[in-house]
C-alpha cells in the first residue's frame, strides 16, 4: 500500500527568472511560486531542469531556498532539485533541504561519465542516501537520461528500495518513453511514480502513477492538474510538441514571458541562449494559434 503522504498531485518545476546580467530575480520568482500554488499546484520544485538548477551555484541554491521560506512559501510545499556529480555535494544539499523541512528532494544521478555500470549508479545513490543518516526521508529519484546520459533503471530503483525502504518516496520518470514509464508504474505503483512527459501523464495516472513534477505547469497549472487526475488534455499534449521543437527550457521561458507579459522571463543563463528573431516569432505565432484553436486566452 502507498503511505498516507503519497497523493502527490502536481509540483511545478519552476523556472528561474534572471535579469540580463544573470542575477536571480527573487521577487518575481517567489511571486510566480505563490501564483502557482494558488492556481492548482500542490508544491514547488526549485533547482530542477526547468529551473536551470545546474546553472546555479551551490551557494545560490542554498540561499534561494532560505529566501523562499523567508518570503512566506511554506517549506513543506517546497521540493529541492539536487543535480550534483559528487556524493559529498549531493548528500550535503539533500540534507540541508530535508533538515529545513522540505517536502522532498529530487535527486538526479551523477552525469558526465557515460556508459556507467548498474552497480556504479546504485553505489553512488547508496553512498548519498547512507550519508544522510537521520535526515534520510522523502527522496525522489530522478530519471532524465536525455540530459544526464544515465538511466535510472527499474532494477536500480528496486535495489534502492530494498536497501532504504520508505526513504525512497518516489521516482520522477522523464524518459519520455512510454515503454519505460508503463512498466515502471506497474512495478513501483506503491510509491510515488511521477511523470515528466505530460503526453504520458494521464494514462500513467490511470495505471497508478501519483502525479507529476512538470515544467508546463509554469504556463497552465490547472490544465496540467487535470492530467494528474487521469483526465486527457489535447491542448497540453500539443503544447508539449510545440515546446520540444526548440530547446525545452528556452521554449518554456519564451512562452512564459509572452504569457505573463514579463520580458525578463526570456533570459537564460549560459550555456543556454534565448530565442531571437524569426525562431522566436515563429514559436510565439504557433503558440498563439494553438491557444486560439482551443479557445484559450
BELVENLIN-V880547 format. One record per backbone hydrogen bond with DSSP energy under -0.5 kcal/mol. CO is the residue of the C=O (numbers start at 1). NH is the residue of the N-H. E is the energy in kcal/mol with one decimal. If there is no record, write none. Layout:
[[CO	NH	E] [CO	NH	E]]
This chain:
[[3	6	-1.8] [6	8	-1.7] [9	212	-2.5] [10	42	-3.2] [10	43	-1.3] [11	214	-2.2] [12	14	-1.7] [12	45	-2.9] [15	17	-0.6] [17	25	-2.8] [19	22	-1.8] [23	19	-2.4] [24	26	-1.3] [25	29	-2.2] [26	30	-3.0] [27	31	-2.1] [28	32	-2.4] [29	33	-2.2] [30	34	-2.4] [31	35	-2.3] [32	36	-2.3] [33	37	-2.2] [34	38	-1.9] [35	39	-1.3] [36	41	-2.3] [37	40	-0.7] [43	12	-1.9] [44	46	-0.7] [44	79	-3.0] [45	14	-1.2] [46	81	-2.9] [48	53	-2.8] [49	52	-1.9] [50	16	-0.5] [52	55	-1.9] [53	56	-1.8] [57	61	-2.5] [58	62	-2.3] [59	63	-2.5] [60	64	-2.8] [61	65	-2.0] [62	66	-1.7] [63	67	-2.7] [64	68	-2.3] [65	69	-1.7] [66	70	-2.3] [67	71	-1.8] [68	73	-2.1] [69	72	-1.7] [72	74	-0.5] [74	77	-2.1] [75	78	-1.7] [75	103	-0.8] [77	44	-3.0] [78	103	-2.2] [78	104	-0.9] [79	46	-2.6] [79	81	-0.6] [80	106	-2.5] [81	83	-0.5] [82	108	-2.3] [86	90	-2.3] [87	91	-2.6] [88	92	-2.5] [89	93	-2.7] [90	94	-2.0] [91	95	-2.6] [92	96	-2.4] [93	97	-1.8] [94	98	-2.5] [95	99	-2.9] [96	100	-1.2] [97	102	-2.3] [98	101	-1.2] [104	80	-1.8] [105	107	-0.7] [105	140	-3.1] [106	82	-3.2] [106	108	-0.7] [107	142	-1.9] [111	113	-0.8] [112	114	-0.6] [117	120	-0.6] [117	121	-1.8] [118	122	-2.7] [119	123	-2.5] [120	124	-2.1] [121	125	-2.2] [122	126	-2.8] [123	127	-2.2] [124	128	-2.1] [125	129	-2.9] [126	130	-2.6] [127	131	-2.1] [128	132	-0.8] [129	132	-0.8] [130	133	-1.2] [132	135	-2.3] [133	136	-1.6] [138	105	-1.9] [138	140	-0.5] [139	141	-0.6] [139	169	-1.6] [139	170	-1.6] [140	107	-2.8] [141	143	-0.6] [141	172	-3.5] [142	109	-0.7] [142	144	-0.8] [143	174	-3.3] [144	147	-1.8] [144	148	-2.3] [145	149	-1.5] [148	112	-0.6] [151	153	-0.9] [153	157	-2.3] [154	158	-2.3] [155	159	-2.4] [156	160	-2.5] [157	161	-2.5] [158	162	-2.5] [159	163	-1.8] [160	164	-3.0] [161	165	-2.3] [164	167	-1.9] [165	168	-1.7] [167	139	-2.9] [167	169	-1.2] [169	192	-2.5] [170	141	-2.5] [171	173	-0.7] [171	194	-3.1] [172	143	-3.0] [172	174	-0.8] [173	196	-2.9] [173	197	-0.6] [177	180	-2.1] [177	181	-2.5] [178	182	-2.6] [180	184	-1.6] [181	185	-2.5] [182	186	-2.4] [183	187	-2.2] [184	188	-2.8] [185	189	-0.6] [188	191	-1.7] [191	193	-1.3] [192	171	-2.2] [192	194	-0.7] [193	210	-2.2] [193	211	-1.0] [194	173	-3.4] [194	196	-0.5] [196	198	-0.8] [197	200	-2.0] [197	201	-0.5] [198	201	-0.6] [198	202	-0.6] [200	204	-1.8] [201	205	-2.6] [202	206	-2.2] [203	207	-0.9] [204	208	-0.9] [204	209	-2.7] [205	208	-0.7] [210	9	-2.0] [211	195	-2.0] [212	11	-2.6] [214	13	-2.2] [215	218	-1.9] [216	219	-1.4] [216	220	-2.5] [220	224	-2.2] [221	225	-2.4] [222	226	-1.6] [223	227	-1.1] [224	228	-1.5] [225	229	-0.6] [226	229	-1.1] [226	231	-2.2] [227	230	-2.0] [233	237	-1.9] [234	238	-2.3] [235	239	-2.1] [236	240	-2.3] [237	241	-1.5] [238	242	-1.8] [239	243	-2.7] [240	244	-2.6] [242	245	-1.1] [243	246	-1.5] [247	251	-2.8] [248	252	-2.7] [249	253	-2.3] [250	254	-2.3] [251	255	-2.5] [252	256	-2.4] [253	257	-2.4] [254	258	-1.6] [255	259	-3.0] [256	260	-2.7] [257	261	-0.8] [257	262	-1.6] [262	265	-2.1] [263	266	-2.2] [264	18	-0.6] [264	267	-1.7] [269	272	-1.9] [276	279	-0.8] [276	280	-1.1] [277	281	-2.3] [278	282	-2.5] [279	283	-2.1] [280	284	-2.5] [281	285	-2.3] [282	286	-2.2] [283	287	-2.3] [284	288	-2.5] [285	289	-2.2] [286	290	-2.4] [287	291	-2.5] [288	292	-2.3] [289	293	-2.1] [290	294	-0.9] [291	294	-0.8] [291	296	-3.1] [292	295	-1.1]]
